Amino acid sequence: MAAPSETRPIRHPEKAHRPDQPVKRKPAWIRVKAPVSREYQATRRIVRDNNLHTVCEEAACPNIGECWEKRHATMMIMGGVCTRACAFCNVATGKPGALDPFEPTNVARAVADLGLEHVVVTSVDRDDLEDGGAEHFAQTIRAIREATPGTTIEVLTPDFLRKEGALEVVVEARPDVFNHNLETVPRLYPEVRPGARYFHSLRLLDRVKEVDPAMFTKSGLMVGLGEARDEVLQVMDDQRSAGVDFLTIGQYLQPTPKHHVIDRFVTPVEFKQYETQALGKGFLLVSATPLTRSSYHAGEDFARLRAAREARLAAS
């Protein structure tokens, strides 16, 4: 009989042949405590009871203890298996199963059970679906609106590459924030995000504003992958040209020895410099710290985002 470890599917089959890359020891400013609180366990139980995936777990987010202690969980819809094979990502790669028709309702129930005032809904890439899962996003948004009308909704979507009309389906469901991460600088796309196209992702964000100029848009970058400062600044300019309101920048952390190696740990001082430069370029809001992630402090940041827009409109 095969040992249990031999019968489990390989989480990252596309990375199995790669040589191991040493995982660098984290500096003191990045280390976090292991999650052990009672509130963390309660959040975990609600997620399990509703048969849900979260990006907090699947992507091995370092902030899971802090966020789940506050009952803030980022819902990951359309299963736990992604059709892409990004070099930085810890989400499993493979052939996904069929969509769960009850998932939108289960997500809405979990949002109600957690008492969320703001929720982030993301997904795996589903290149196997005709619309990339756009209608499933829309159904989930509508289910949350029905269950908890006061909850504000942020979506973090795939790029919907070669999925004509998919973006419009999501925008027309009227989330409060539309987030799509560029992840890294264009030069690194072939090695870091090989299934994606930088200018397609940029155009996606631009198109959101064309469909609904009032919708907040958001995008994120990882640093420490080998990018140069000037390249990061150019991405900021590209995002502003696309009308992006909110920029997040965080440190890339290598999930396993098979993933893309960390080039370096960016210091907190450098993150503060990025924040200052981004605000100078006209973003309404910037979160740039080593532990920043797309959905980290998303509820508090949404309130700040609205206040920043109102202040800018009042000053104009």
C-alpha positions in Angstrom: 0.0 0.0 0.0 1.3 3.5 -0.9 2.1 5.9 1.9 -0.4 8.7 2.3 2.0 11.3 1.0 2.4 9.3 -2.2 -1.4 9.2 -2.9 -2.0 12.9 -2.5 -2.1 14.9 -5.8 0.9 17.1 -6.3 -0.1 20.7 -5.4 2.1 22.2 -8.0 2.8 19.6 -10.7 4.2 22.2 -13.1 6.9 23.1 -10.6 7.9 19.6 -9.6 10.8 19.4 -12.1 12.3 22.7 -11.0 15.5 22.7 -8.9 15.0 23.8 -5.3 15.6 27.4 -4.5 16.7 28.2 -1.0 14.0 30.0 1.0 15.6 33.0 2.7 15.2 33.6 6.4 12.7 36.4 7.0 14.0 39.7 8.6 12.5 40.7 11.9 10.1 43.2 10.3 8.2 40.4 8.5 7.8 37.7 11.1 4.3 37.1 12.4 2.9 35.0 15.3 1.2 31.7 14.6 -2.6 31.9 14.7 -4.0 30.4 17.9 -6.8 32.7 19.2 -10.4 31.6 19.9 -11.7 34.1 17.3 -9.3 32.6 14.7 -10.8 29.1 15.4 -14.4 30.5 15.2 -13.7 32.1 11.7 -12.1 28.8 10.6 -15.2 26.9 11.7 -17.6 29.2 9.8 -15.4 28.8 6.6 -15.5 25.0 7.0 -19.2 24.8 7.8 -20.0 26.6 4.5 -17.6 24.5 2.5 -15.6 27.5 1.3 -12.1 28.2 0.2 -10.2 31.3 1.3 -7.2 32.9 -0.3 -5.9 33.4 3.3 -5.3 29.6 3.5 -4.7 28.7 -0.1 -2.1 31.4 -0.8 -0.5 31.0 2.7 -1.1 34.6 3.6 1.2 35.7 6.5 -1.6 37.9 7.9 -4.2 35.1 8.4 -3.8 35.1 12.2 -4.5 38.8 12.5 -7.3 38.9 10.0 -9.2 35.8 11.2 -8.9 37.0 14.8 -11.0 39.9 13.6 -13.3 37.6 11.6 -12.0 39.0 8.3 -11.7 36.2 5.7 -11.2 36.7 2.0 -13.5 34.3 0.1 -12.0 32.4 -2.9 -14.7 31.2 -5.2 -14.8 28.7 -8.0 -12.8 26.0 -6.2 -9.3 25.7 -4.9 -7.6 24.6 -8.2 -6.2 27.2 -10.6 -5.7 26.8 -14.4 -2.6 29.1 -14.3 0.9 28.3 -13.0 2.2 31.6 -11.7 5.7 31.2 -10.3 4.9 33.2 -7.1 1.6 31.6 -6.1 0.8 28.9 -3.6 -2.7 28.1 -4.9 -2.9 24.6 -6.3 -2.6 24.2 -10.1 -4.5 21.6 -12.2 -7.8 20.8 -13.8 -10.6 22.4 -11.8 -13.9 20.7 -11.1 -17.4 22.0 -12.0 -18.7 25.1 -10.4 -20.7 24.7 -7.2 -24.1 26.2 -7.8 -24.6 26.7 -4.1 -21.4 28.5 -3.6 -22.8 32.1 -4.0 -25.4 31.3 -1.3 -22.8 29.7 1.0 -20.5 32.7 0.6 -23.4 35.1 1.5 -24.3 33.0 4.5 -20.6 33.1 5.8 -20.5 36.8 5.3 -23.6 37.1 7.4 -22.3 34.7 10.1 -19.0 36.6 10.3 -20.8 39.9 10.5 -18.7 41.4 7.8 -19.2 45.1 7.0 -16.8 44.7 4.0 -15.9 41.5 2.2 -13.3 40.7 -0.4 -14.3 38.0 -3.0 -11.5 36.6 -5.2 -11.1 33.5 -7.2 -8.8 31.1 -8.9 -8.2 31.6 -12.7 -10.8 29.5 -14.6 -9.5 29.6 -18.2 -11.6 26.5 -18.8 -14.9 28.4 -18.5 -16.3 30.3 -21.4 -16.7 33.5 -19.4 -13.8 32.9 -17.0 -16.3 32.7 -14.1 -17.7 36.2 -14.5 -21.3 35.2 -14.0 -20.3 33.2 -10.9 -18.8 36.4 -9.5 -22.0 38.3 -10.4 -24.1 35.7 -8.7 -22.0 35.9 -5.6 -22.2 39.7 -5.5 -26.0 39.5 -5.8 -26.3 36.8 -3.1 -24.3 38.9 -0.6 -26.4 42.0 -1.4 -29.6 40.0 -0.7 -28.3 38.4 2.6 -26.5 41.5 4.0 -27.5 44.7 2.1 -25.2 46.9 4.2 -22.0 44.9 3.4 -19.7 46.6 0.9 -18.2 44.3 -1.6 -14.7 44.2 -3.1 -13.9 41.8 -5.9 -10.3 40.7 -6.8 -10.7 39.2 -10.2 -8.6 37.2 -12.7 -7.6 38.9 -15.9 -10.4 37.3 -18.0 -7.9 36.9 -20.8 -9.7 36.1 -24.1 -13.1 36.2 -22.4 -15.0 38.8 -24.3 -17.7 40.6 -22.3 -16.7 38.9 -19.0 -15.5 42.1 -17.3 -18.7 43.9 -18.1 -20.7 41.1 -16.4 -18.8 41.7 -13.1 -19.0 45.5 -13.3 -22.7 45.5 -14.0 -23.2 43.5 -10.8 -22.0 46.7 -9.1 -19.3 45.7 -6.6 -18.0 48.7 -4.6 -14.4 48.0 -5.5 -12.9 46.3 -8.5 -9.4 45.0 -7.9 -7.1 43.3 -10.3 -3.5 42.9 -9.5 -0.7 43.6 -12.0 1.6 41.7 -9.5 5.0 42.7 -11.0 6.7 44.8 -13.6 6.3 43.9 -17.3 9.9 42.6 -17.7 9.3 39.9 -15.2 5.9 38.6 -16.5 7.4 35.7 -18.6 9.0 34.2 -15.5 6.6 35.4 -12.7 3.2 35.5 -14.4 3.7 33.5 -17.7 0.0 32.9 -18.4 -0.9 36.6 -18.2 -0.2 39.7 -20.3 0.7 43.0 -18.6 -1.0 45.3 -21.1 -4.2 43.2 -21.1 -4.3 43.5 -17.3 -3.8 47.2 -17.5 -6.5 47.6 -20.1 -8.9 45.6 -17.9 -8.5 48.2 -15.2 -8.9 51.0 -17.7 -12.1 49.3 -19.1 -13.7 49.2 -15.6 -13.6 53.0 -15.5 -15.1 53.2 -19.0 -18.1 51.0 -18.0 -18.6 52.7 -14.6 -16.5 55.8 -14.0 -17.6 56.0 -10.3 -16.4 52.5 -9.4 -13.3 52.4 -7.3 -10.4 50.5 -8.9 -7.5 48.9 -7.1 -4.4 47.1 -8.1 -1.4 45.5 -6.3 2.3 44.8 -6.8 4.8 42.5 -5.1 8.3 43.7 -4.7 11.5 41.7 -4.0 11.2 39.6 -7.2 14.1 41.3 -9.0 12.4 44.5 -10.2 14.2 47.9 -10.4 12.8 51.0 -8.7 12.4 52.8 -12.0 10.3 49.9 -13.2 8.0 50.1 -10.2 7.6 53.8 -10.7 6.7 53.2 -14.4 4.0 50.7 -13.3 2.6 53.4 -11.0 2.4 55.8 -14.0 0.7 53.1 -16.1 -1.9 52.5 -13.3 -2.7 56.1 -13.0 -3.1 56.4 -16.8 -5.7 53.6 -16.4 -7.5 55.6 -13.6 -6.5 53.2 -10.7 -7.6 54.7 -7.4 -5.9 52.5 -4.8 -2.4 50.9 -5.0 -1.1 48.2 -2.7 2.6 47.2 -2.6 3.9 44.3 -0.5 6.9 42.0 -0.1 6.9 38.8 -2.1 7.4 35.8 0.2 8.5 32.5 -1.3 6.0 29.7 -0.4 8.2 26.7 -1.2 11.7 25.9 -2.6 10.0 25.2 -5.9 8.6 28.8 -6.3 10.3 31.9 -7.6 13.2 32.9 -5.4 13.2 36.1 -3.4 15.6 38.5 -4.9 15.8 40.6 -1.8 13.8 41.9 1.2 12.7 45.4 0.6 13.1 47.6 3.7 10.3 49.4 5.5 12.0 52.7 4.6 11.9 51.8 0.9 8.2 50.9 1.2 7.5 54.3 2.8 9.3 56.0 -0.1 7.1 54.0 -2.6 4.0 55.2 -0.7 5.2 58.9 -0.8 6.0 58.6 -4.6 2.7 56.9 -5.4 0.6 59.5 -3.5 2.5 62.2 -5.4 1.4 60.6 -8.7 -2.3 61.0 -7.7 -3.5 57.7 -6.2 -6.4 58.3 -3.8 -4.9 55.7 -1.4 -1.7 53.7 -1.1 -0.8 50.8 1.2 2.9 50.0 1.0 4.4 47.9 3.8 6.2 44.5 3.8 3.1 42.7 5.0 0.6 44.5 2.7 -1.6 42.2 0.7 -4.6 43.0 -1.5 -7.2 42.3 1.1 -5.2 43.3 4.2 -7.2 45.8 6.2 -9.6 46.1 3.2 -12.6 47.3 5.3 -10.7 50.1 7.0 -9.0 51.0 3.7 -12.4 51.2 1.9 -13.6 53.8 4.4 -10.4 55.7 3.9 -10.8 55.4 0.1 -14.3 56.9 0.2 -13.1 59.7 2.5 -10.1 60.5 0.2 -12.4 60.8 -2.8 -14.8 63.1 -1.0 -12.0 65.3 0.2 -10.6 65.5 -3.4 -14.0 66.4 -4.8 -14.5 69.0 -2.1 -11.2 70.6 -2.9 -11.8 70.7 -6.7 
